[in-house]
Structures are given as structure tokens and as C-alpha cells.
Amino acid sequence: MSLNNQELHKELIKYLTTAPIRENDPRFMSALDDVVYEFLTKEEADLIEILYFKSRNAAWRSKILRGLIQCKELELKDFFRKLIKKNDT
């Protein structure tokens, strides 16, 4: 039985919540690549933000940023303020 997009998204978020952050781990990277940003809740967006700021991989950060920009329903002003502040230092 295949999972629908929303169920798959929940499984990916569950994995990303518990897995160690390893940018060289293919499973971790695949899970991050497959997140469906349109399904993100505020709590899940907070997790993705943490992953963004912990990452040193520019391509990975870019992908997260593009995904978060799509989240028009979420209030992400604080994330973008932190991002601007970090880039100004």
C-alpha cells in the first residue's frame, strides 16, 4: 500500500525530528528533499528552520529557503529576520 503525499510528509517529518543531522547521510538528505512544504505546520516549519541554521551546505540551505518561501500560510517573519541578521554579521 502506498502512502499519499500527506502521510509521506508526516513520516518524513517524524524521521527528520529523530534522526541525527548528517548532511552526508543519503537517507537524511532524501527525507529533506521529499518534504512537502505546502503541508508544513508551524511546529514542522520550526524544525526545518533549525535544520537550515545548523546546515553548512549551501545547496541544502537554498532548497530549504525555497521551500519555506512557498509556505504562504505560515507566519515566518521571525525566521527571515534571523536570516537577515545572520547574513549581516
N, C-alpha and C positions, 0 to 999 in steps of 0.2 A: 504494500500500500504506500503510495507516495504522499508526501506532506504538501499541503497547499502553501502558498507564499507566506502567509501569516504564521502558520505553525512552524515552518522552517526558520523564519525570522526569530521566533521565540526560542527555538533550540540553539540558534547561533548566539543570541544574546546570553543565554544561560551558560554556554561554553565560554564565551569571552569574559563573563563575570568570574568564573572559577579558574580559568587557565592562567598559567604564568605568562607574563608579557614577554614574548620572544619574537622579535622581528625576523629571525631566520628560521622560524618553525613554519613549515608549509601548511600545517593544519590551522594554526592560528591566523596566518595570512589569508588563507582561503575563507575562513569564517568571517574575517573582517571584510573581505571583498564581497561576500554574499549578503551582508546586512542590507535589509530593505529599509532605507532611511525614511520612507513615507509612513512606515509603521512605528517609528520610534515614539516611545513615551518620554516624558520629561526625565524620569529616572534613567532610562536607557541612554538618552542623549547625554546625561551627566557622565555615564560610563564611557561613552565614545569621546567626550571631551577630555577625560582623564587619559585615555589612550593617546589622544592627539598630543597632549602636552608631555607625555612620557616618551614619545617617539623621537628618534633621531633621524629616521628615514624620511627624506623629503617627498618621495613619491607616495609613501603611505600617508603622510600628513596631508598632502594635496588631495588624495582620494577622500579622506575623512572630511576635509574642508568642503569639497564639492558636495558631498552627501549632506552635511549639515546645512549648507545653503539651501538645499531643497526642502528643508523642514520649516515651511512657512507657518505651520500651525503652532510651533513651539516658540516660546519666549527665549531667545538665545542672545539677548543683548549683552549679558554678563560675559558669556563666552567670547564674543567678539571684542569686548572691552579688554579682557585679559590678553587676547591675541594681539591687539594693537599695542598694549602696554609692553608685552614681551618683545615684540618686534622693534619697539622704540629704544629698548635698552641695549 
